[in-house]
Amino acid sequence: MEYLLAFRPWVSVIMLITFIGLFIWVANPKRSKGFNEAANLPFAEDDEEQPSSQVDTAQPHKRENKQ
C-alpha cells in the first residue's frame, strides 16, 4: 500500500498540467470561431427534408389480434 503513496504527488502534477493545457486550448482566440459555431448548433434549423423512412410517431400503431 505504500507504493500508492509514492504516486500521489505525480498524479497531482499530471492533473495540474492537464488543467492548464485544457485552459490554454479553450482560451485560445484562434479556436473561438469554432467554439461559437458549435455552441449555436442546437439552434440551427435543418434545411433538409426528413427522410420518408422515419416512422411517424404522431399516429398510434394499430395492433391486430391474431388468434
N, C-alpha and C positions, 0 to 999 in steps of 0.2 A: 504494500500500500504506500510505502514511502516513495516509490518510483513515480507515483502520480503527483506528489508534491513538487517534484523537480520540473514538471511541465507547466505548472501554474503560471509562472512569470512569462513563459513563451506564448501561452495562449492569450494572455493579456496584450502582449506586444503585437501578435498577429491580428487580434481584433481591432486594436488601435490603428494599425496600418490599413486594414480593410476599410474602416470607417473613414479615415482621411482620404483614401483613394476614391471611395464612392462619393464623398462630398465634393472633391475636385471634379469628378466626372459629371456630376449633376449641375454644379455651379458653372461649368464651362460655357461661356457665351456662344461658342460655335454650335453647341447642342440645343440651344434654347428653341430654335425653329422646329426641330424635330419633336421636342417635348411638347411644344404648343400644338402642333398638328395632332399628336397622339392624345392630348388632353381633350381636343374637340371632336374626336372620332365618335363618341356616343351621340353627339348632336347632329352628325352629318345625315343628310337624307339619302336614301337609296334611290338612284336613278333607274336602276334596272327593274324589270318586272319580276315578280316572284315566279319561279318555275311551276308549271302545272302539276308536277309530280308530288307537290306537297299536299298533304291531307287537309281538307277544310275542317277546322275544328269547331266552326260555328254550328254545323249541323250535327245533331246527335246520331250515333250509329243505330240502325235498326237491326236487331238481332232476330234471326229466325230460329224458332224452336223446332228441331227435328227430332221426332220421337218415333 
